[in-house]
Amino acid sequence: MLVVNGIDTYYGLSHILFGVSITVNRGEVVGLLGRNGAGKSTTMRSIMGLTPPKEGSISFNNEDITGRKPYQLFRKGIAYVPDDRRVFADLSVDDNLEIVFRGGPGWDKERVYGLFPALGDIKTRRAGNLSGGEQQMLTIARGLMGGPKLLLLDEPTEGLAPLIVRELEGQILKLRDAGISILLSEQNVRSALKMISRAYVIDNGRIRFEGTVEELEADVEVKKKYLMV
């Protein structure tokens, strides 16, 4: 579904990503793992057209999408959930969902509230007054309103209490079971390994490991050197 092929991305004159290649197949959850500052968010932003790569290519469903605008990619079925959550603070939970609803088959508010019942209980509350966990659920729910085929989740468990993390893990697996492919970037390796089938480990803008969860679990050197676990 998604093929990232040898991308190089810069912030101004600073070279951040070096030949990063990633694939996500239909119906799987893939982890992009690494420490803070390793290049995970830049990879996500590159895919979503927020920081387009200067070299390499990105394709989605066999179509070259390199450098496309974020709104174009959203319409094609890619939803991006950034690590800073970016809710519309002055709008209610319900209005945050309504503002991006595209109509047609797929996800609507009723289905979203079925996945995140806690949001249904507070749908009239201002998003700016929500807890961190509630805001994270809302940003994922808002992305679903576009009916995505691919979900880019950037550090979804960051700053959340363990109980909320466990709840979120279950909801992400439900999204996989609903047929949505997911690229998940995480520092929380233990959490990520519960959800993903394959992993990429990134460090200093370069992919250092690619393999199955079992292969990563068995690679003590990679875990110690790049993931500190």
ChimeraX commands (.cxc) that place a marker at each C-alpha (Angstrom):
marker #1 position 0.00,0.00,0.00 radius 0.5
marker #1 position 2.74,2.48,1.00 radius 0.5
marker #1 position 6.27,2.43,-0.41 radius 0.5
marker #1 position 8.80,4.97,0.84 radius 0.5
marker #1 position 11.89,4.57,-1.33 radius 0.5
marker #1 position 15.22,6.12,-0.34 radius 0.5
marker #1 position 14.01,9.53,0.80 radius 0.5
marker #1 position 16.31,12.33,1.92 radius 0.5
marker #1 position 14.66,15.18,3.81 radius 0.5
marker #1 position 16.06,18.50,4.98 radius 0.5
marker #1 position 15.04,21.24,7.38 radius 0.5
marker #1 position 16.62,24.21,5.65 radius 0.5
marker #1 position 20.25,23.22,5.19 radius 0.5
marker #1 position 20.10,20.50,7.86 radius 0.5
marker #1 position 20.07,16.99,6.40 radius 0.5
marker #1 position 17.66,14.96,8.59 radius 0.5
marker #1 position 16.73,11.75,6.72 radius 0.5
marker #1 position 19.26,9.69,4.78 radius 0.5
marker #1 position 17.89,7.20,2.26 radius 0.5
marker #1 position 14.94,6.08,4.39 radius 0.5
marker #1 position 12.93,3.21,2.88 radius 0.5
marker #1 position 9.74,1.76,4.42 radius 0.5
marker #1 position 6.86,-0.37,3.18 radius 0.5
marker #1 position 3.42,-0.87,4.68 radius 0.5
marker #1 position 1.27,-3.67,3.30 radius 0.5
marker #1 position -2.49,-3.73,3.24 radius 0.5
marker #1 position -4.02,-4.55,6.63 radius 0.5
marker #1 position -0.86,-4.51,8.76 radius 0.5
marker #1 position 0.52,-2.38,11.57 radius 0.5
marker #1 position 4.16,-1.42,11.04 radius 0.5
marker #1 position 6.30,0.20,13.71 radius 0.5
marker #1 position 8.85,2.96,13.19 radius 0.5
marker #1 position 10.83,2.79,16.41 radius 0.5
marker #1 position 13.59,4.96,17.77 radius 0.5
marker #1 position 14.64,7.40,20.42 radius 0.5
marker #1 position 13.59,11.03,20.60 radius 0.5
marker #1 position 15.12,12.96,17.69 radius 0.5
marker #1 position 15.90,9.83,15.67 radius 0.5
marker #1 position 13.87,10.96,12.64 radius 0.5
marker #1 position 10.48,9.35,13.25 radius 0.5
marker #1 position 8.35,12.49,13.06 radius 0.5
marker #1 position 10.28,13.80,10.05 radius 0.5
marker #1 position 9.56,10.54,8.25 radius 0.5
marker #1 position 5.87,10.91,8.99 radius 0.5
marker #1 position 5.88,14.55,7.87 radius 0.5
marker #1 position 7.71,13.60,4.69 radius 0.5
marker #1 position 5.10,11.01,3.80 radius 0.5
marker #1 position 2.27,13.47,4.50 radius 0.5
marker #1 position 3.78,16.23,2.38 radius 0.5
marker #1 position 4.44,18.58,5.29 radius 0.5
marker #1 position 8.21,18.33,4.83 radius 0.5
marker #1 position 8.61,16.95,1.29 radius 0.5
marker #1 position 11.78,14.95,0.62 radius 0.5
marker #1 position 14.39,16.33,-1.77 radius 0.5
marker #1 position 15.44,12.88,-2.96 radius 0.5
marker #1 position 13.67,9.54,-3.28 radius 0.5
marker #1 position 10.02,8.74,-3.86 radius 0.5
marker #1 position 6.82,7.87,-2.02 radius 0.5
marker #1 position 3.97,5.87,-3.55 radius 0.5
marker #1 position 0.51,4.99,-2.25 radius 0.5
marker #1 position -1.53,2.27,-3.96 radius 0.5
marker #1 position 0.98,2.32,-6.83 radius 0.5
marker #1 position 0.59,6.08,-7.38 radius 0.5
marker #1 position 3.50,8.47,-6.91 radius 0.5
marker #1 position 2.52,10.91,-4.15 radius 0.5
marker #1 position 5.93,12.48,-3.53 radius 0.5
marker #1 position 5.51,16.11,-2.54 radius 0.5
marker #1 position 1.70,16.12,-2.73 radius 0.5
marker #1 position -0.12,18.51,-0.41 radius 0.5
marker #1 position -1.53,17.11,2.86 radius 0.5
marker #1 position -5.15,17.83,1.88 radius 0.5
marker #1 position -4.64,15.92,-1.38 radius 0.5
marker #1 position -3.30,12.91,0.51 radius 0.5
marker #1 position -6.18,13.08,2.99 radius 0.5
marker #1 position -8.60,12.88,0.08 radius 0.5
marker #1 position -6.73,9.87,-1.27 radius 0.5
marker #1 position -7.16,8.01,2.01 radius 0.5
marker #1 position -4.16,8.87,4.21 radius 0.5
marker #1 position -4.83,10.30,7.67 radius 0.5
marker #1 position -2.06,11.76,9.83 radius 0.5
marker #1 position -2.27,11.99,13.62 radius 0.5
marker #1 position 0.59,14.26,14.78 radius 0.5
marker #1 position 2.35,13.88,18.09 radius 0.5
marker #1 position 1.16,17.27,19.38 radius 0.5
marker #1 position -2.56,16.40,18.92 radius 0.5
marker #1 position -3.65,19.78,17.51 radius 0.5
marker #1 position -7.32,19.66,18.41 radius 0.5
marker #1 position -9.58,22.64,17.69 radius 0.5
marker #1 position -9.56,23.77,21.30 radius 0.5
marker #1 position -12.56,26.11,21.13 radius 0.5
marker #1 position -14.81,23.57,19.39 radius 0.5
marker #1 position -16.69,20.70,21.02 radius 0.5
marker #1 position -15.66,17.08,20.52 radius 0.5
marker #1 position -18.64,16.67,18.19 radius 0.5
marker #1 position -17.70,19.73,16.12 radius 0.5
marker #1 position -14.06,18.59,15.88 radius 0.5
marker #1 position -15.34,15.46,14.16 radius 0.5
marker #1 position -17.95,17.18,12.04 radius 0.5
marker #1 position -15.48,19.67,10.58 radius 0.5
marker #1 position -13.58,16.97,8.69 radius 0.5
marker #1 position -16.45,14.59,7.86 radius 0.5
marker #1 position -16.40,13.78,4.16 radius 0.5
marker #1 position -19.70,11.90,3.98 radius 0.5
marker #1 position -20.32,8.66,2.14 radius 0.5
marker #1 position -19.61,5.12,3.37 radius 0.5
marker #1 position -16.99,4.32,5.96 radius 0.5
marker #1 position -16.56,6.18,9.21 radius 0.5
marker #1 position -19.10,8.56,10.72 radius 0.5
marker #1 position -19.62,9.93,14.22 radius 0.5
marker #1 position -21.74,6.97,15.32 radius 0.5
marker #1 position -19.04,4.49,14.34 radius 0.5
marker #1 position -16.29,6.62,15.88 radius 0.5
marker #1 position -18.16,6.88,19.18 radius 0.5
marker #1 position -18.57,3.11,19.07 radius 0.5
marker #1 position -14.78,2.73,18.95 radius 0.5
marker #1 position -14.17,5.54,21.49 radius 0.5
marker #1 position -17.20,5.43,23.82 radius 0.5
marker #1 position -15.48,7.84,26.22 radius 0.5
marker #1 position -15.69,10.52,23.51 radius 0.5
marker #1 position -19.41,9.93,23.09 radius 0.5
marker #1 position -19.90,10.66,26.79 radius 0.5
marker #1 position -18.20,14.07,26.45 radius 0.5
marker #1 position -19.14,15.03,22.89 radius 0.5
marker #1 position -20.41,18.47,23.92 radius 0.5
marker #1 position -17.28,19.36,25.90 radius 0.5
marker #1 position -14.71,21.82,24.48 radius 0.5
marker #1 position -11.69,19.96,23.13 radius 0.5
marker #1 position -9.35,22.33,24.94 radius 0.5
marker #1 position -10.72,21.08,28.26 radius 0.5
marker #1 position -10.01,17.40,27.58 radius 0.5
marker #1 position -7.31,15.32,29.22 radius 0.5
marker #1 position -4.28,14.21,27.22 radius 0.5
marker #1 position -5.75,10.76,26.67 radius 0.5
marker #1 position -9.09,12.18,25.56 radius 0.5
marker #1 position -7.37,14.55,23.14 radius 0.5
marker #1 position -5.37,11.66,21.67 radius 0.5
marker #1 position -8.55,9.66,21.11 radius 0.5
marker #1 position -10.12,12.72,19.51 radius 0.5
marker #1 position -7.26,13.29,17.06 radius 0.5
marker #1 position -7.40,9.64,15.97 radius 0.5
marker #1 position -11.19,9.81,15.73 radius 0.5
marker #1 position -10.96,12.99,13.66 radius 0.5
marker #1 position -8.60,11.27,11.24 radius 0.5
marker #1 position -11.05,8.39,10.86 radius 0.5
marker #1 position -13.80,10.75,9.72 radius 0.5
marker #1 position -12.06,10.97,6.36 radius 0.5
marker #1 position -12.47,7.23,5.82 radius 0.5
marker #1 position -8.73,6.50,5.59 radius 0.5
marker #1 position -7.11,3.41,4.14 radius 0.5
marker #1 position -3.79,4.27,5.82 radius 0.5
marker #1 position -3.32,5.86,9.25 radius 0.5
marker #1 position -0.05,7.55,10.25 radius 0.5
marker #1 position 0.16,7.61,14.05 radius 0.5
marker #1 position 3.02,9.70,15.43 radius 0.5
marker #1 position 3.86,8.85,19.07 radius 0.5
marker #1 position 0.25,8.05,20.05 radius 0.5
marker #1 position 1.09,6.92,23.61 radius 0.5
marker #1 position 3.42,9.80,24.51 radius 0.5
marker #1 position 2.62,11.33,27.89 radius 0.5
marker #1 position -0.34,9.05,28.59 radius 0.5
marker #1 position -1.00,7.09,31.79 radius 0.5
marker #1 position -0.44,3.30,31.56 radius 0.5
marker #1 position -4.17,2.55,31.83 radius 0.5
marker #1 position -4.94,4.88,28.90 radius 0.5
marker #1 position -2.07,3.39,26.89 radius 0.5
marker #1 position -3.53,-0.10,27.27 radius 0.5
marker #1 position -6.94,1.16,26.17 radius 0.5
marker #1 position -5.42,2.88,23.16 radius 0.5
marker #1 position -3.50,-0.25,22.18 radius 0.5
marker #1 position -6.76,-2.18,22.01 radius 0.5
marker #1 position -8.40,0.52,19.90 radius 0.5
marker #1 position -5.50,0.57,17.44 radius 0.5
marker #1 position -5.78,-3.20,17.01 radius 0.5
marker #1 position -9.51,-2.79,16.35 radius 0.5
marker #1 position -8.65,-0.34,13.57 radius 0.5
marker #1 position -6.32,-2.93,12.07 radius 0.5
marker #1 position -9.07,-5.52,12.25 radius 0.5
marker #1 position -11.38,-3.04,10.48 radius 0.5
marker #1 position -8.99,-3.11,7.52 radius 0.5
marker #1 position -7.00,0.09,8.11 radius 0.5
marker #1 position -3.25,-0.12,7.51 radius 0.5
marker #1 position -1.19,1.70,10.13 radius 0.5
marker #1 position 2.32,3.14,10.31 radius 0.5
marker #1 position 3.04,3.73,13.97 radius 0.5
marker #1 position 6.02,5.72,15.26 radius 0.5
marker #1 position 6.89,5.10,18.90 radius 0.5
marker #1 position 9.51,5.56,21.58 radius 0.5
marker #1 position 7.51,3.23,23.82 radius 0.5
marker #1 position 8.89,-0.01,22.39 radius 0.5
marker #1 position 7.08,-2.34,24.80 radius 0.5
marker #1 position 3.75,-0.83,23.83 radius 0.5
marker #1 position 4.53,-0.86,20.11 radius 0.5
marker #1 position 5.52,-4.53,20.11 radius 0.5
marker #1 position 2.01,-5.45,21.29 radius 0.5
marker #1 position 0.49,-3.93,18.15 radius 0.5
marker #1 position 2.91,-4.28,15.24 radius 0.5
marker #1 position 3.87,-7.21,13.02 radius 0.5
marker #1 position 7.01,-5.64,11.52 radius 0.5
marker #1 position 9.42,-2.99,12.71 radius 0.5
marker #1 position 11.87,-0.46,11.38 radius 0.5
marker #1 position 14.40,1.04,13.78 radius 0.5
marker #1 position 15.63,4.52,12.90 radius 0.5
marker #1 position 18.56,6.40,14.41 radius 0.5
marker #1 position 20.14,9.67,13.26 radius 0.5
marker #1 position 17.91,9.67,10.21 radius 0.5
marker #1 position 18.94,6.24,8.95 radius 0.5
marker #1 position 17.12,2.92,9.11 radius 0.5
marker #1 position 19.28,0.63,11.26 radius 0.5
marker #1 position 17.02,-2.45,11.39 radius 0.5
marker #1 position 14.15,-3.94,9.43 radius 0.5
marker #1 position 12.38,-7.16,10.36 radius 0.5
marker #1 position 9.58,-8.94,12.14 radius 0.5
marker #1 position 8.77,-8.45,15.80 radius 0.5
marker #1 position 10.32,-11.84,16.53 radius 0.5
marker #1 position 13.55,-10.85,14.78 radius 0.5
marker #1 position 13.71,-7.59,16.70 radius 0.5
marker #1 position 13.05,-9.34,20.00 radius 0.5
marker #1 position 15.96,-11.66,19.27 radius 0.5
marker #1 position 18.39,-8.87,18.29 radius 0.5
marker #1 position 19.84,-7.83,21.63 radius 0.5
marker #1 position 22.42,-5.49,20.07 radius 0.5
marker #1 position 19.86,-3.43,18.12 radius 0.5
marker #1 position 17.58,-3.12,21.14 radius 0.5
marker #1 position 20.42,-2.04,23.42 radius 0.5
marker #1 position 22.14,0.32,20.98 radius 0.5
marker #1 position 19.17,2.09,19.40 radius 0.5
marker #1 position 16.15,1.47,21.64 radius 0.5
marker #1 position 17.71,1.26,25.10 radius 0.5
marker #1 position 15.66,-1.82,26.06 radius 0.5
marker link #1:1,2 radius 0.2
marker link #1:2,3 radius 0.2
marker link #1:3,4 radius 0.2
marker link #1:4,5 radius 0.2
marker link #1:5,6 radius 0.2
marker link #1:6,7 radius 0.2
marker link #1:7,8 radius 0.2
marker link #1:8,9 radius 0.2
marker link #1:9,10 radius 0.2
marker link #1:10,11 radius 0.2
marker link #1:11,12 radius 0.2
marker link #1:12,13 radius 0.2
marker link #1:13,14 radius 0.2
marker link #1:14,15 radius 0.2
marker link #1:15,16 radius 0.2
marker link #1:16,17 radius 0.2
marker link #1:17,18 radius 0.2
marker link #1:18,19 radius 0.2
marker link #1:19,20 radius 0.2
marker link #1:20,21 radius 0.2
marker link #1:21,22 radius 0.2
marker link #1:22,23 radius 0.2
marker link #1:23,24 radius 0.2
marker link #1:24,25 radius 0.2
marker link #1:25,26 radius 0.2
marker link #1:26,27 radius 0.2
marker link #1:27,28 radius 0.2
marker link #1:28,29 radius 0.2
marker link #1:29,30 radius 0.2
marker link #1:30,31 radius 0.2
marker link #1:31,32 radius 0.2
marker link #1:32,33 radius 0.2
marker link #1:33,34 radius 0.2
marker link #1:34,35 radius 0.2
marker link #1:35,36 radius 0.2
marker link #1:36,37 radius 0.2
marker link #1:37,38 radius 0.2
marker link #1:38,39 radius 0.2
marker link #1:39,40 radius 0.2
marker link #1:40,41 radius 0.2
marker link #1:41,42 radius 0.2
marker link #1:42,43 radius 0.2
marker link #1:43,44 radius 0.2
marker link #1:44,45 radius 0.2
marker link #1:45,46 radius 0.2
marker link #1:46,47 radius 0.2
marker link #1:47,48 radius 0.2
marker link #1:48,49 radius 0.2
marker link #1:49,50 radius 0.2
marker link #1:50,51 radius 0.2
marker link #1:51,52 radius 0.2
marker link #1:52,53 radius 0.2
marker link #1:53,54 radius 0.2
marker link #1:54,55 radius 0.2
marker link #1:55,56 radius 0.2
marker link #1:56,57 radius 0.2
marker link #1:57,58 radius 0.2
marker link #1:58,59 radius 0.2
marker link #1:59,60 radius 0.2
marker link #1:60,61 radius 0.2
marker link #1:61,62 radius 0.2
marker link #1:62,63 radius 0.2
marker link #1:63,64 radius 0.2
marker link #1:64,65 radius 0.2
marker link #1:65,66 radius 0.2
marker link #1:66,67 radius 0.2
marker link #1:67,68 radius 0.2
marker link #1:68,69 radius 0.2
marker link #1:69,70 radius 0.2
marker link #1:70,71 radius 0.2
marker link #1:71,72 radius 0.2
marker link #1:72,73 radius 0.2
marker link #1:73,74 radius 0.2
marker link #1:74,75 radius 0.2
marker link #1:75,76 radius 0.2
marker link #1:76,77 radius 0.2
marker link #1:77,78 radius 0.2
marker link #1:78,79 radius 0.2
marker link #1:79,80 radius 0.2
marker link #1:80,81 radius 0.2
marker link #1:81,82 radius 0.2
marker link #1:82,83 radius 0.2
marker link #1:83,84 radius 0.2
marker link #1:84,85 radius 0.2
marker link #1:85,86 radius 0.2
marker link #1:86,87 radius 0.2
marker link #1:87,88 radius 0.2
marker link #1:88,89 radius 0.2
marker link #1:89,90 radius 0.2
marker link #1:90,91 radius 0.2
marker link #1:91,92 radius 0.2
marker link #1:92,93 radius 0.2
marker link #1:93,94 radius 0.2
marker link #1:94,95 radius 0.2
marker link #1:95,96 radius 0.2
marker link #1:96,97 radius 0.2
marker link #1:97,98 radius 0.2
marker link #1:98,99 radius 0.2
marker link #1:99,100 radius 0.2
marker link #1:100,101 radius 0.2
marker link #1:101,102 radius 0.2
marker link #1:102,103 radius 0.2
marker link #1:103,104 radius 0.2
marker link #1:104,105 radius 0.2
marker link #1:105,106 radius 0.2
marker link #1:106,107 radius 0.2
marker link #1:107,108 radius 0.2
marker link #1:108,109 radius 0.2
marker link #1:109,110 radius 0.2
marker link #1:110,111 radius 0.2
marker link #1:111,112 radius 0.2
marker link #1:112,113 radius 0.2
marker link #1:113,114 radius 0.2
marker link #1:114,115 radius 0.2
marker link #1:115,116 radius 0.2
marker link #1:116,117 radius 0.2
marker link #1:117,118 radius 0.2
marker link #1:118,119 radius 0.2
marker link #1:119,120 radius 0.2
marker link #1:120,121 radius 0.2
marker link #1:121,122 radius 0.2
marker link #1:122,123 radius 0.2
marker link #1:123,124 radius 0.2
marker link #1:124,125 radius 0.2
marker link #1:125,126 radius 0.2
marker link #1:126,127 radius 0.2
marker link #1:127,128 radius 0.2
marker link #1:128,129 radius 0.2
marker link #1:129,130 radius 0.2
marker link #1:130,131 radius 0.2
marker link #1:131,132 radius 0.2
marker link #1:132,133 radius 0.2
marker link #1:133,134 radius 0.2
marker link #1:134,135 radius 0.2
marker link #1:135,136 radius 0.2
marker link #1:136,137 radius 0.2
marker link #1:137,138 radius 0.2
marker link #1:138,139 radius 0.2
marker link #1:139,140 radius 0.2
marker link #1:140,141 radius 0.2
marker link #1:141,142 radius 0.2
marker link #1:142,143 radius 0.2
marker link #1:143,144 radius 0.2
marker link #1:144,145 radius 0.2
marker link #1:145,146 radius 0.2
marker link #1:146,147 radius 0.2
marker link #1:147,148 radius 0.2
marker link #1:148,149 radius 0.2
marker link #1:149,150 radius 0.2
marker link #1:150,151 radius 0.2
marker link #1:151,152 radius 0.2
marker link #1:152,153 radius 0.2
marker link #1:153,154 radius 0.2
marker link #1:154,155 radius 0.2
marker link #1:155,156 radius 0.2
marker link #1:156,157 radius 0.2
marker link #1:157,158 radius 0.2
marker link #1:158,159 radius 0.2
marker link #1:159,160 radius 0.2
marker link #1:160,161 radius 0.2
marker link #1:161,162 radius 0.2
marker link #1:162,163 radius 0.2
marker link #1:163,164 radius 0.2
marker link #1:164,165 radius 0.2
marker link #1:165,166 radius 0.2
marker link #1:166,167 radius 0.2
marker link #1:167,168 radius 0.2
marker link #1:168,169 radius 0.2
marker link #1:169,170 radius 0.2
marker link #1:170,171 radius 0.2
marker link #1:171,172 radius 0.2
marker link #1:172,173 radius 0.2
marker link #1:173,174 radius 0.2
marker link #1:174,175 radius 0.2
marker link #1:175,176 radius 0.2
marker link #1:176,177 radius 0.2
marker link #1:177,178 radius 0.2
marker link #1:178,179 radius 0.2
marker link #1:179,180 radius 0.2
marker link #1:180,181 radius 0.2
marker link #1:181,182 radius 0.2
marker link #1:182,183 radius 0.2
marker link #1:183,184 radius 0.2
marker link #1:184,185 radius 0.2
marker link #1:185,186 radius 0.2
marker link #1:186,187 radius 0.2
marker link #1:187,188 radius 0.2
marker link #1:188,189 radius 0.2
marker link #1:189,190 radius 0.2
marker link #1:190,191 radius 0.2
marker link #1:191,192 radius 0.2
marker link #1:192,193 radius 0.2
marker link #1:193,194 radius 0.2
marker link #1:194,195 radius 0.2
marker link #1:195,196 radius 0.2
marker link #1:196,197 radius 0.2
marker link #1:197,198 radius 0.2
marker link #1:198,199 radius 0.2
marker link #1:199,200 radius 0.2
marker link #1:200,201 radius 0.2
marker link #1:201,202 radius 0.2
marker link #1:202,203 radius 0.2
marker link #1:203,204 radius 0.2
marker link #1:204,205 radius 0.2
marker link #1:205,206 radius 0.2
marker link #1:206,207 radius 0.2
marker link #1:207,208 radius 0.2
marker link #1:208,209 radius 0.2
marker link #1:209,210 radius 0.2
marker link #1:210,211 radius 0.2
marker link #1:211,212 radius 0.2
marker link #1:212,213 radius 0.2
marker link #1:213,214 radius 0.2
marker link #1:214,215 radius 0.2
marker link #1:215,216 radius 0.2
marker link #1:216,217 radius 0.2
marker link #1:217,218 radius 0.2
marker link #1:218,219 radius 0.2
marker link #1:219,220 radius 0.2
marker link #1:220,221 radius 0.2
marker link #1:221,222 radius 0.2
marker link #1:222,223 radius 0.2
marker link #1:223,224 radius 0.2
marker link #1:224,225 radius 0.2
marker link #1:225,226 radius 0.2
marker link #1:226,227 radius 0.2
marker link #1:227,228 radius 0.2
marker link #1:228,229 radius 0.2
view
